[in-house]
């Protein structure tokens, strides 16, 4: 799978420690790309971008789309997916919660606040992407391409929360 962001970009633009082993969160970038990003791009545009990245031919409007709109969106959706699992490690002898010698581990309330903040950022960048792509869809013919049996683009965000 070709990822649309580098792990170094996630570290650079989030609170992740630069010392964190990238194997600890790489899969969450892939999950976020599969769940969130493909949902908004559709399969045809995502595959076009992946092919261009893999072949080192990403340029022009597509490069702008990735750098300015998709990268920030994917970074924060990856954090939304990663944070619930960050305190835990699964090893041969079971599931363990990390502890630290010179700090306190975060409680579930604090962790949920971090997740909510990342989700707010992800949704903001997603809305910017949606606004841009809808205004400029002619620049990206793959965005309007129907691929039978594949994920079709979602043209707006679905916010789920309390309904009173």
ABEGO torsion letter per residue (X at the ends): XBBABBAAAAAAABABBAABBAAAAAAAAAAAAAAAAAAAAEAAAAAAAAAAAAAGABBEAAAAAAAAAAAAAAAAAAAAAAAAAAABBBBAAEBBBBBBAABBBBBAAAAAAAAAAAAAAAAAAAAAAAAAAAAAAAABAAAABBBBGBBBBBABBBBBBBBX
